[in-house]
Amino acid sequence: MSAHHAAQRHGGRLRLAAPSPAVAETLGIVGLTEVIPCHPTLRDALWPRQPDEPSMADARHSHGGHQEGDGE
């Protein structure tokens, strides 16, 4: 959370790229994925996303498990 707040203070935002399944699940359980979005790849984390687009956690829940990579 301190990194998230520091990024906000400087006009940025924190996004996580390719967190391990355990980390992503823990962040989801405690509700941090609502604040710090998790993305399956670095490319996804860097690509501009709209606020209403699903995060990695949303995709994981709707597809029933961890998704490997981005198919490349």
mmCIF file of the N, C-alpha and C atoms, coordinates in Angstrom:
data_MODEL
# 
_entry.id   MODEL 
# 
loop_
_atom_site.group_PDB 
_atom_site.id 
_atom_site.type_symbol 
_atom_site.label_atom_id 
_atom_site.label_alt_id 
_atom_site.label_comp_id 
_atom_site.label_asym_id 
_atom_site.label_entity_id 
_atom_site.label_seq_id 
_atom_site.pdbx_PDB_ins_code 
_atom_site.Cartn_x 
_atom_site.Cartn_y 
_atom_site.Cartn_z 
_atom_site.occupancy 
_atom_site.B_iso_or_equiv 
_atom_site.pdbx_formal_charge 
_atom_site.auth_seq_id 
_atom_site.auth_comp_id 
_atom_site.auth_asym_id 
_atom_site.auth_atom_id 
_atom_site.pdbx_PDB_model_num 
ATOM 1   N N  . MET A 1 1  ? 0.817   -1.191  0.000   1.00 0.00 ? 1  MET A N  1 
ATOM 2   C CA . MET A 1 1  ? 0.000   0.000   0.000   1.00 0.00 ? 1  MET A CA 1 
ATOM 3   C C  . MET A 1 1  ? 0.865   1.262   0.000   1.00 0.00 ? 1  MET A C  1 
ATOM 4   N N  . SER A 1 2  ? 2.020   1.204   0.646   1.00 0.00 ? 2  SER A N  1 
ATOM 5   C CA . SER A 1 2  ? 2.867   2.396   0.655   1.00 0.00 ? 2  SER A CA 1 
ATOM 6   C C  . SER A 1 2  ? 3.353   2.737   -0.753  1.00 0.00 ? 2  SER A C  1 
ATOM 7   N N  . ALA A 1 3  ? 3.671   1.732   -1.564  1.00 0.00 ? 3  ALA A N  1 
ATOM 8   C CA . ALA A 1 3  ? 4.080   1.991   -2.949  1.00 0.00 ? 3  ALA A CA 1 
ATOM 9   C C  . ALA A 1 3  ? 2.920   2.584   -3.745  1.00 0.00 ? 3  ALA A C  1 
ATOM 10  N N  . HIS A 1 4  ? 1.714   2.093   -3.509  1.00 0.00 ? 4  HIS A N  1 
ATOM 11  C CA . HIS A 1 4  ? 0.524   2.623   -4.180  1.00 0.00 ? 4  HIS A CA 1 
ATOM 12  C C  . HIS A 1 4  ? 0.329   4.093   -3.822  1.00 0.00 ? 4  HIS A C  1 
ATOM 13  N N  . HIS A 1 5  ? 0.430   4.415   -2.537  1.00 0.00 ? 5  HIS A N  1 
ATOM 14  C CA . HIS A 1 5  ? 0.254   5.803   -2.100  1.00 0.00 ? 5  HIS A CA 1 
ATOM 15  C C  . HIS A 1 5  ? 1.371   6.703   -2.625  1.00 0.00 ? 5  HIS A C  1 
ATOM 16  N N  . ALA A 1 6  ? 2.599   6.198   -2.652  1.00 0.00 ? 6  ALA A N  1 
ATOM 17  C CA . ALA A 1 6  ? 3.713   6.994   -3.186  1.00 0.00 ? 6  ALA A CA 1 
ATOM 18  C C  . ALA A 1 6  ? 3.507   7.281   -4.669  1.00 0.00 ? 6  ALA A C  1 
ATOM 19  N N  . ALA A 1 7  ? 3.069   6.283   -5.415  1.00 0.00 ? 7  ALA A N  1 
ATOM 20  C CA . ALA A 1 7  ? 2.804   6.489   -6.841  1.00 0.00 ? 7  ALA A CA 1 
ATOM 21  C C  . ALA A 1 7  ? 1.719   7.543   -7.040  1.00 0.00 ? 7  ALA A C  1 
ATOM 22  N N  . GLN A 1 8  ? 0.661   7.464   -6.246  1.00 0.00 ? 8  GLN A N  1 
ATOM 23  C CA . GLN A 1 8  ? -0.425  8.447   -6.357  1.00 0.00 ? 8  GLN A CA 1 
ATOM 24  C C  . GLN A 1 8  ? 0.056   9.857   -6.034  1.00 0.00 ? 8  GLN A C  1 
ATOM 25  N N  . ARG A 1 9  ? 0.891   9.983   -5.010  1.00 0.00 ? 9  ARG A N  1 
ATOM 26  C CA . ARG A 1 9  ? 1.411   11.311  -4.635  1.00 0.00 ? 9  ARG A CA 1 
ATOM 27  C C  . ARG A 1 9  ? 2.178   11.958  -5.784  1.00 0.00 ? 9  ARG A C  1 
ATOM 28  N N  . HIS A 1 10 ? 2.780   11.140  -6.627  1.00 0.00 ? 10 HIS A N  1 
ATOM 29  C CA . HIS A 1 10 ? 3.580   11.655  -7.740  1.00 0.00 ? 10 HIS A CA 1 
ATOM 30  C C  . HIS A 1 10 ? 2.828   11.584  -9.070  1.00 0.00 ? 10 HIS A C  1 
ATOM 31  N N  . GLY A 1 11 ? 1.506   11.399  -9.011  1.00 0.00 ? 11 GLY A N  1 
ATOM 32  C CA . GLY A 1 11 ? 0.688   11.409  -10.208 1.00 0.00 ? 11 GLY A CA 1 
ATOM 33  C C  . GLY A 1 11 ? 0.681   10.106  -10.982 1.00 0.00 ? 11 GLY A C  1 
ATOM 34  N N  . GLY A 1 12 ? 1.180   9.050   -10.389 1.00 0.00 ? 12 GLY A N  1 
ATOM 35  C CA . GLY A 1 12 ? 1.223   7.757   -11.072 1.00 0.00 ? 12 GLY A CA 1 
ATOM 36  C C  . GLY A 1 12 ? 0.242   6.778   -10.458 1.00 0.00 ? 12 GLY A C  1 
ATOM 37  N N  . ARG A 1 13 ? 0.382   5.537   -10.882 1.00 0.00 ? 13 ARG A N  1 
ATOM 38  C CA . ARG A 1 13 ? -0.426  4.484   -10.285 1.00 0.00 ? 13 ARG A CA 1 
ATOM 39  C C  . ARG A 1 13 ? 0.355   3.174   -10.331 1.00 0.00 ? 13 ARG A C  1 
ATOM 40  N N  . LEU A 1 14 ? 0.057   2.329   -9.399  1.00 0.00 ? 14 LEU A N  1 
ATOM 41  C CA . LEU A 1 14 ? 0.739   1.052   -9.278  1.00 0.00 ? 14 LEU A CA 1 
ATOM 42  C C  . LEU A 1 14 ? -0.115  -0.034  -9.904  1.00 0.00 ? 14 LEU A C  1 
ATOM 43  N N  . ARG A 1 15 ? 0.505   -0.857  -10.725 1.00 0.00 ? 15 ARG A N  1 
ATOM 44  C CA . ARG A 1 15 ? -0.139  -2.038  -11.308 1.00 0.00 ? 15 ARG A CA 1 
ATOM 45  C C  . ARG A 1 15 ? 0.818   -3.198  -11.114 1.00 0.00 ? 15 ARG A C  1 
ATOM 46  N N  . LEU A 1 16 ? 0.294   -4.369  -10.844 1.00 0.00 ? 16 LEU A N  1 
ATOM 47  C CA . LEU A 1 16 ? 1.134   -5.550  -10.687 1.00 0.00 ? 16 LEU A CA 1 
ATOM 48  C C  . LEU A 1 16 ? 1.074   -6.394  -11.950 1.00 0.00 ? 16 LEU A C  1 
ATOM 49  N N  . ALA A 1 17 ? 2.233   -6.844  -12.381 1.00 0.00 ? 17 ALA A N  1 
ATOM 50  C CA . ALA A 1 17 ? 2.326   -7.694  -13.571 1.00 0.00 ? 17 ALA A CA 1 
ATOM 51  C C  . ALA A 1 17 ? 2.745   -9.098  -13.159 1.00 0.00 ? 17 ALA A C  1 
ATOM 52  N N  . ALA A 1 18 ? 1.981   -10.072 -13.612 1.00 0.00 ? 18 ALA A N  1 
ATOM 53  C CA . ALA A 1 18 ? 2.274   -11.494 -13.428 1.00 0.00 ? 18 ALA A CA 1 
ATOM 54  C C  . ALA A 1 18 ? 2.558   -11.893 -11.981 1.00 0.00 ? 18 ALA A C  1 
ATOM 55  N N  . PRO A 1 19 ? 1.684   -11.496 -11.043 1.00 0.00 ? 19 PRO A N  1 
ATOM 56  C CA . PRO A 1 19 ? 1.903   -11.967 -9.674  1.00 0.00 ? 19 PRO A CA 1 
ATOM 57  C C  . PRO A 1 19 ? 1.678   -13.474 -9.615  1.00 0.00 ? 19 PRO A C  1 
ATOM 58  N N  . SER A 1 20 ? 2.336   -14.119 -8.683  1.00 0.00 ? 20 SER A N  1 
ATOM 59  C CA . SER A 1 20 ? 2.129   -15.562 -8.522  1.00 0.00 ? 20 SER A CA 1 
ATOM 60  C C  . SER A 1 20 ? 0.664   -15.797 -8.150  1.00 0.00 ? 20 SER A C  1 
ATOM 61  N N  . PRO A 1 21 ? 0.158   -16.988 -8.414  1.00 0.00 ? 21 PRO A N  1 
ATOM 62  C CA . PRO A 1 21 ? -1.236  -17.277 -8.047  1.00 0.00 ? 21 PRO A CA 1 
ATOM 63  C C  . PRO A 1 21 ? -1.517  -17.033 -6.568  1.00 0.00 ? 21 PRO A C  1 
ATOM 64  N N  . ALA A 1 22 ? -0.572  -17.376 -5.704  1.00 0.00 ? 22 ALA A N  1 
ATOM 65  C CA . ALA A 1 22 ? -0.774  -17.171 -4.264  1.00 0.00 ? 22 ALA A CA 1 
ATOM 66  C C  . ALA A 1 22 ? -0.876  -15.691 -3.918  1.00 0.00 ? 22 ALA A C  1 
ATOM 67  N N  . VAL A 1 23 ? -0.021  -14.874 -4.525  1.00 0.00 ? 23 VAL A N  1 
ATOM 68  C CA . VAL A 1 23 ? -0.053  -13.428 -4.272  1.00 0.00 ? 23 VAL A CA 1 
ATOM 69  C C  . VAL A 1 23 ? -1.353  -12.833 -4.803  1.00 0.00 ? 23 VAL A C  1 
ATOM 70  N N  . ALA A 1 24 ? -1.730  -13.185 -6.025  1.00 0.00 ? 24 ALA A N  1 
ATOM 71  C CA . ALA A 1 24 ? -2.969  -12.662 -6.612  1.00 0.00 ? 24 ALA A CA 1 
ATOM 72  C C  . ALA A 1 24 ? -4.178  -13.055 -5.772  1.00 0.00 ? 24 ALA A C  1 
ATOM 73  N N  . GLU A 1 25 ? -4.201  -14.284 -5.306  1.00 0.00 ? 25 GLU A N  1 
ATOM 74  C CA . GLU A 1 25 ? -5.328  -14.737 -4.488  1.00 0.00 ? 25 GLU A CA 1 
ATOM 75  C C  . GLU A 1 25 ? -5.379  -13.988 -3.160  1.00 0.00 ? 25 GLU A C  1 
ATOM 76  N N  . THR A 1 26 ? -4.232  -13.811 -2.535  1.00 0.00 ? 26 THR A N  1 
ATOM 77  C CA . THR A 1 26 ? -4.180  -13.086 -1.264  1.00 0.00 ? 26 THR A CA 1 
ATOM 78  C C  . THR A 1 26 ? -4.642  -11.646 -1.441  1.00 0.00 ? 26 THR A C  1 
ATOM 79  N N  . LEU A 1 27 ? -4.167  -10.991 -2.487  1.00 0.00 ? 27 LEU A N  1 
ATOM 80  C CA . LEU A 1 27 ? -4.601  -9.612  -2.745  1.00 0.00 ? 27 LEU A CA 1 
ATOM 81  C C  . LEU A 1 27 ? -6.109  -9.548  -2.976  1.00 0.00 ? 27 LEU A C  1 
ATOM 82  N N  . GLY A 1 28 ? -6.654  -10.538 -3.678  1.00 0.00 ? 28 GLY A N  1 
ATOM 83  C CA . GLY A 1 28 ? -8.092  -10.576 -3.914  1.00 0.00 ? 28 GLY A CA 1 
ATOM 84  C C  . GLY A 1 28 ? -8.879  -10.790 -2.634  1.00 0.00 ? 28 GLY A C  1 
ATOM 85  N N  . ILE A 1 29 ? -8.398  -11.667 -1.784  1.00 0.00 ? 29 ILE A N  1 
ATOM 86  C CA . ILE A 1 29 ? -9.090  -11.965 -0.528  1.00 0.00 ? 29 ILE A CA 1 
ATOM 87  C C  . ILE A 1 29 ? -9.182  -10.735 0.357   1.00 0.00 ? 29 ILE A C  1 
ATOM 88  N N  . VAL A 1 30 ? -8.096  -9.972  0.447   1.00 0.00 ? 30 VAL A N  1 
ATOM 89  C CA . VAL A 1 30 ? -8.097  -8.797  1.314   1.00 0.00 ? 30 VAL A CA 1 
ATOM 90  C C  . VAL A 1 30 ? -8.634  -7.548  0.622   1.00 0.00 ? 30 VAL A C  1 
ATOM 91  N N  . GLY A 1 31 ? -9.014  -7.688  -0.649  1.00 0.00 ? 31 GLY A N  1 
ATOM 92  C CA . GLY A 1 31 ? -9.652  -6.587  -1.364  1.00 0.00 ? 31 GLY A CA 1 
ATOM 93  C C  . GLY A 1 31 ? -8.704  -5.601  -2.026  1.00 0.00 ? 31 GLY A C  1 
ATOM 94  N N  . LEU A 1 32 ? -7.418  -5.903  -2.070  1.00 0.00 ? 32 LEU A N  1 
ATOM 95  C CA . LEU A 1 32 ? -6.477  -4.956  -2.659  1.00 0.00 ? 32 LEU A CA 1 
ATOM 96  C C  . LEU A 1 32 ? -6.534  -4.909  -4.176  1.00 0.00 ? 32 LEU A C  1 
ATOM 97  N N  . THR A 1 33 ? -7.098  -5.917  -4.826  1.00 0.00 ? 33 THR A N  1 
ATOM 98  C CA . THR A 1 33 ? -7.196  -5.863  -6.289  1.00 0.00 ? 33 THR A CA 1 
ATOM 99  C C  . THR A 1 33 ? -8.178  -4.787  -6.736  1.00 0.00 ? 33 THR A C  1 
ATOM 100 N N  . GLU A 1 34 ? -8.994  -4.305  -5.811  1.00 0.00 ? 34 GLU A N  1 
ATOM 101 C CA . GLU A 1 34 ? -9.872  -3.172  -6.128  1.00 0.00 ? 34 GLU A CA 1 
ATOM 102 C C  . GLU A 1 34 ? -9.073  -1.871  -6.182  1.00 0.00 ? 34 GLU A C  1 
ATOM 103 N N  . VAL A 1 35 ? -7.918  -1.853  -5.508  1.00 0.00 ? 35 VAL A N  1 
ATOM 104 C CA . VAL A 1 35 ? -7.076  -0.658  -5.427  1.00 0.00 ? 35 VAL A CA 1 
ATOM 105 C C  . VAL A 1 35 ? -5.859  -0.774  -6.338  1.00 0.00 ? 35 VAL A C  1 
ATOM 106 N N  . ILE A 1 36 ? -5.230  -1.941  -6.330  1.00 0.00 ? 36 ILE A N  1 
ATOM 107 C CA . ILE A 1 36 ? -4.025  -2.193  -7.110  1.00 0.00 ? 36 ILE A CA 1 
ATOM 108 C C  . ILE A 1 36 ? -4.341  -3.306  -8.113  1.00 0.00 ? 36 ILE A C  1 
ATOM 109 N N  . PRO A 1 37 ? -4.561  -2.968  -9.362  1.00 0.00 ? 37 PRO A N  1 
ATOM 110 C CA . PRO A 1 37 ? -4.918  -3.990  -10.344 1.00 0.00 ? 37 PRO A CA 1 
ATOM 111 C C  . PRO A 1 37 ? -3.774  -4.960  -10.631 1.00 0.00 ? 37 PRO A C  1 
ATOM 112 N N  . CYS A 1 38 ? -4.135  -6.210  -10.822 1.00 0.00 ? 38 CYS A N  1 
ATOM 113 C CA . CYS A 1 38 ? -3.174  -7.262  -11.180 1.00 0.00 ? 38 CYS A CA 1 
ATOM 114 C C  . CYS A 1 38 ? -3.428  -7.666  -12.629 1.00 0.00 ? 38 CYS A C  1 
ATOM 115 N N  . HIS A 1 39 ? -2.357  -7.846  -13.379 1.00 0.00 ? 39 HIS A N  1 
ATOM 116 C CA . HIS A 1 39 ? -2.452  -8.198  -14.787 1.00 0.00 ? 39 HIS A CA 1 
ATOM 117 C C  . HIS A 1 39 ? -1.612  -9.436  -15.064 1.00 0.00 ? 39 HIS A C  1 
ATOM 118 N N  . PRO A 1 40 ? -2.031  -10.268 -16.003 1.00 0.00 ? 40 PRO A N  1 
ATOM 119 C CA . PRO A 1 40 ? -1.323  -11.534 -16.250 1.00 0.00 ? 40 PRO A CA 1 
ATOM 120 C C  . PRO A 1 40 ? 0.069   -11.372 -16.862 1.00 0.00 ? 40 PRO A C  1 
ATOM 121 N N  . THR A 1 41 ? 0.319   -10.268 -17.576 1.00 0.00 ? 41 THR A N  1 
ATOM 122 C CA . THR A 1 41 ? 1.620   -10.055 -18.207 1.00 0.00 ? 41 THR A CA 1 
ATOM 123 C C  . THR A 1 41 ? 2.038   -8.594  -18.037 1.00 0.00 ? 41 THR A C  1 
ATOM 124 N N  . LEU A 1 42 ? 3.312   -8.340  -18.254 1.00 0.00 ? 42 LEU A N  1 
ATOM 125 C CA . LEU A 1 42 ? 3.808   -6.967  -18.203 1.00 0.00 ? 42 LEU A CA 1 
ATOM 126 C C  . LEU A 1 42 ? 3.133   -6.126  -19.274 1.00 0.00 ? 42 LEU A C  1 
ATOM 127 N N  . ARG A 1 43 ? 2.963   -6.694  -20.463 1.00 0.00 ? 43 ARG A N  1 
ATOM 128 C CA . ARG A 1 43 ? 2.297   -5.974  -21.553 1.00 0.00 ? 43 ARG A CA 1 
ATOM 129 C C  . ARG A 1 43 ? 0.893   -5.524  -21.123 1.00 0.00 ? 43 ARG A C  1 
ATOM 130 N N  . ASP A 1 44 ? 0.154   -6.421  -20.495 1.00 0.00 ? 44 ASP A N  1 
ATOM 131 C CA . ASP A 1 44 ? -1.191  -6.070  -20.036 1.00 0.00 ? 44 ASP A CA 1 
ATOM 132 C C  . ASP A 1 44 ? -1.155  -4.983  -18.968 1.00 0.00 ? 44 ASP A C  1 
ATOM 133 N N  . ALA A 1 45 ? -0.166  -5.034  -18.091 1.00 0.00 ? 45 ALA A N  1 
ATOM 134 C CA . ALA A 1 45 ? -0.062  -4.028  -17.038 1.00 0.00 ? 45 ALA A CA 1 
ATOM 135 C C  . ALA A 1 45 ? 0.288   -2.655  -17.602 1.00 0.00 ? 45 ALA A C  1 
ATOM 136 N N  . LEU A 1 46 ? 1.083   -2.632  -18.665 1.00 0.00 ? 46 LEU A N  1 
ATOM 137 C CA . LEU A 1 46 ? 1.499   -1.366  -19.246 1.00 0.00 ? 46 LEU A CA 1 
ATOM 138 C C  . LEU A 1 46 ? 0.491   -0.784  -20.226 1.00 0.00 ? 46 LEU A C  1 
ATOM 139 N N  . TRP A 1 47 ? -0.317  -1.646  -20.846 1.00 0.00 ? 47 TRP A N  1 
ATOM 140 C CA . TRP A 1 47 ? -1.295  -1.190  -21.826 1.00 0.00 ? 47 TRP A CA 1 
ATOM 141 C C  . TRP A 1 47 ? -2.377  -0.381  -21.129 1.00 0.00 ? 47 TRP A C  1 
ATOM 142 N N  . PRO A 1 48 ? -2.736  0.791   -21.655 1.00 0.00 ? 48 PRO A N  1 
ATOM 143 C CA . PRO A 1 48 ? -3.794  1.586   -21.014 1.00 0.00 ? 48 PRO A CA 1 
ATOM 144 C C  . PRO A 1 48 ? -5.115  0.817   -20.966 1.00 0.00 ? 48 PRO A C  1 
ATOM 145 N N  . ARG A 1 49 ? -5.701  0.738   -19.804 1.00 0.00 ? 49 ARG A N  1 
ATOM 146 C CA . ARG A 1 49 ? -6.957  0.027   -19.606 1.00 0.00 ? 49 ARG A CA 1 
ATOM 147 C C  . ARG A 1 49 ? -8.007  1.014   -19.107 1.00 0.00 ? 49 ARG A C  1 
ATOM 148 N N  . GLN A 1 50 ? -9.219  0.732   -19.442 1.00 0.00 ? 50 GLN A N  1 
ATOM 149 C CA . GLN A 1 50 ? -10.336 1.525   -18.939 1.00 0.00 ? 50 GLN A CA 1 
ATOM 150 C C  . GLN A 1 50 ? -10.700 1.011   -17.549 1.00 0.00 ? 50 GLN A C  1 
ATOM 151 N N  . PRO A 1 51 ? -11.215 1.883   -16.677 1.00 0.00 ? 51 PRO A N  1 
ATOM 152 C CA . PRO A 1 51 ? -11.547 1.457   -15.315 1.00 0.00 ? 51 PRO A CA 1 
ATOM 153 C C  . PRO A 1 51 ? -12.543 0.301   -15.251 1.00 0.00 ? 51 PRO A C  1 
ATOM 154 N N  . ASP A 1 52 ? -13.406 0.150   -16.264 1.00 0.00 ? 52 ASP A N  1 
ATOM 155 C CA . ASP A 1 52 ? -14.419 -0.902  -16.199 1.00 0.00 ? 52 ASP A CA 1 
ATOM 156 C C  . ASP A 1 52 ? -13.953 -2.210  -16.845 1.00 0.00 ? 52 ASP A C  1 
ATOM 157 N N  . GLU A 1 53 ? -12.700 -2.268  -17.340 1.00 0.00 ? 53 GLU A N  1 
ATOM 158 C CA . GLU A 1 53 ? -12.196 -3.509  -17.917 1.00 0.00 ? 53 GLU A CA 1 
ATOM 159 C C  . GLU A 1 53 ? -11.851 -4.476  -16.797 1.00 0.00 ? 53 GLU A C  1 
ATOM 160 N N  . PRO A 1 54 ? -12.058 -5.774  -17.024 1.00 0.00 ? 54 PRO A N  1 
ATOM 161 C CA . PRO A 1 54 ? -11.767 -6.748  -15.973 1.00 0.00 ? 54 PRO A CA 1 
ATOM 162 C C  . PRO A 1 54 ? -10.277 -6.865  -15.708 1.00 0.00 ? 54 PRO A C  1 
ATOM 163 N N  . SER A 1 55 ? -9.939  -7.107  -14.455 1.00 0.00 ? 55 SER A N  1 
ATOM 164 C CA . SER A 1 55 ? -8.553  -7.327  -14.072 1.00 0.00 ? 55 SER A CA 1 
ATOM 165 C C  . SER A 1 55 ? -8.234  -8.811  -14.153 1.00 0.00 ? 55 SER A C  1 
ATOM 166 N N  . MET A 1 56 ? -7.003  -9.155  -13.834 1.00 0.00 ? 56 MET A N  1 
ATOM 167 C CA . MET A 1 56 ? -6.599  -10.558 -13.831 1.00 0.00 ? 56 MET A CA 1 
ATOM 168 C C  . MET A 1 56 ? -7.454  -11.355 -12.851 1.00 0.00 ? 56 MET A C  1 
ATOM 169 N N  . ALA A 1 57 ? -7.751  -10.780 -11.703 1.00 0.00 ? 57 ALA A N  1 
ATOM 170 C CA . ALA A 1 57 ? -8.555  -11.493 -10.712 1.00 0.00 ? 57 ALA A CA 1 
ATOM 171 C C  . ALA A 1 57 ? -9.944  -11.782 -11.260 1.00 0.00 ? 57 ALA A C  1 
ATOM 172 N N  . ASP A 1 58 ? -10.538 -10.815 -11.970 1.00 0.00 ? 58 ASP A N  1 
ATOM 173 C CA . ASP A 1 58 ? -11.862 -11.037 -12.563 1.00 0.00 ? 58 ASP A CA 1 
ATOM 174 C C  . ASP A 1 58 ? -11.792 -12.145 -13.597 1.00 0.00 ? 58 ASP A C  1 
ATOM 175 N N  . ALA A 1 59 ? -10.764 -12.119 -14.431 1.00 0.00 ? 59 ALA A N  1 
ATOM 176 C CA . ALA A 1 59 ? -10.617 -13.133 -15.473 1.00 0.00 ? 59 ALA A CA 1 
ATOM 177 C C  . ALA A 1 59 ? -10.408 -14.509 -14.857 1.00 0.00 ? 59 ALA A C  1 
ATOM 178 N N  . ARG A 1 60 ? -9.648  -14.554 -13.778 1.00 0.00 ? 60 ARG A N  1 
ATOM 179 C CA . ARG A 1 60 ? -9.377  -15.836 -13.130 1.00 0.00 ? 60 ARG A CA 1 
ATOM 180 C C  . ARG A 1 60 ? -10.673 -16.442 -12.598 1.00 0.00 ? 60 ARG A C  1 
ATOM 181 N N  . HIS A 1 61 ? -11.518 -15.618 -11.987 1.00 0.00 ? 61 HIS A N  1 
ATOM 182 C CA . HIS A 1 61 ? -12.782 -16.114 -11.447 1.00 0.00 ? 61 HIS A CA 1 
ATOM 183 C C  . HIS A 1 61 ? -13.730 -16.567 -12.547 1.00 0.00 ? 61 HIS A C  1 
ATOM 184 N N  . SER A 1 62 ? -13.759 -15.839 -13.655 1.00 0.00 ? 62 SER A N  1 
ATOM 185 C CA . SER A 1 62 ? -14.711 -16.185 -14.712 1.00 0.00 ? 62 SER A CA 1 
ATOM 186 C C  . SER A 1 62 ? -14.235 -17.339 -15.582 1.00 0.00 ? 62 SER A C  1 
ATOM 187 N N  . HIS A 1 63 ? -12.926 -17.644 -15.551 1.00 0.00 ? 63 HIS A N  1 
ATOM 188 C CA . HIS A 1 63 ? -12.400 -18.730 -16.370 1.00 0.00 ? 63 HIS A CA 1 
ATOM 189 C C  . HIS A 1 63 ? -11.992 -19.945 -15.543 1.00 0.00 ? 63 HIS A C  1 
ATOM 190 N N  . GLY A 1 64 ? -12.212 -19.890 -14.234 1.00 0.00 ? 64 GLY A N  1 
ATOM 191 C CA . GLY A 1 64 ? -11.985 -21.048 -13.387 1.00 0.00 ? 64 GLY A CA 1 
ATOM 192 C C  . GLY A 1 64 ? -10.540 -21.439 -13.182 1.00 0.00 ? 64 GLY A C  1 
ATOM 193 N N  . GLY A 1 65 ? -9.687  -20.509 -12.813 1.00 0.00 ? 65 GLY A N  1 
ATOM 194 C CA . GLY A 1 65 ? -8.331  -20.873 -12.467 1.00 0.00 ? 65 GLY A CA 1 
ATOM 195 C C  . GLY A 1 65 ? -7.291  -19.952 -13.040 1.00 0.00 ? 65 GLY A C  1 
ATOM 196 N N  . HIS A 1 66 ? -6.051  -20.273 -12.770 1.00 0.00 ? 66 HIS A N  1 
ATOM 197 C CA . HIS A 1 66 ? -4.921  -19.450 -13.210 1.00 0.00 ? 66 HIS A CA 1 
ATOM 198 C C  . HIS A 1 66 ? -4.745  -19.592 -14.718 1.00 0.00 ? 66 HIS A C  1 
ATOM 199 N N  . GLN A 1 67 ? -4.495  -18.460 -15.363 1.00 0.00 ? 67 GLN A N  1 
ATOM 200 C CA . GLN A 1 67 ? -4.255  -18.464 -16.804 1.00 0.00 ? 67 GLN A CA 1 
ATOM 201 C C  . GLN A 1 67 ? -2.756  -18.311 -17.039 1.00 0.00 ? 67 GLN A C  1 
ATOM 202 N N  . GLU A 1 68 ? -2.203  -19.144 -17.875 1.00 0.00 ? 68 GLU A N  1 
ATOM 203 C CA . GLU A 1 68 ? -0.784  -19.110 -18.172 1.00 0.00 ? 68 GLU A CA 1 
ATOM 204 C C  . GLU A 1 68 ? -0.490  -18.118 -19.286 1.00 0.00 ? 68 GLU A C  1 
ATOM 205 N N  . GLY A 1 69 ? 0.375   -17.161 -19.024 1.00 0.00 ? 69 GLY A N  1 
ATOM 206 C CA . GLY A 1 69 ? 0.901   -16.252 -20.050 1.00 0.00 ? 69 GLY A CA 1 
ATOM 207 C C  . GLY A 1 69 ? -0.148  -15.570 -20.888 1.00 0.00 ? 69 GLY A C  1 
ATOM 208 N N  . ASP A 1 70 ? 0.290   -15.127 -22.060 1.00 0.00 ? 70 ASP A N  1 
ATOM 209 C CA . ASP A 1 70 ? -0.636  -14.451 -22.959 1.00 0.00 ? 70 ASP A CA 1 
ATOM 210 C C  . ASP A 1 70 ? -0.738  -15.146 -24.306 1.00 0.00 ? 70 ASP A C  1 
ATOM 211 N N  . GLY A 1 71 ? -0.301  -16.412 -24.367 1.00 0.00 ? 71 GLY A N  1 
ATOM 212 C CA . GLY A 1 71 ? -0.461  -17.198 -25.579 1.00 0.00 ? 71 GLY A CA 1 
ATOM 213 C C  . GLY A 1 71 ? 0.608   -16.982 -26.616 1.00 0.00 ? 71 GLY A C  1 
ATOM 214 N N  . GLU A 1 72 ? 1.668   -16.250 -26.295 1.00 0.00 ? 72 GLU A N  1 
ATOM 215 C CA . GLU A 1 72 ? 2.737   -16.005 -27.262 1.00 0.00 ? 72 GLU A CA 1 
ATOM 216 C C  . GLU A 1 72 ? 3.907   -16.891 -26.980 1.00 0.00 ? 72 GLU A C  1 
# 
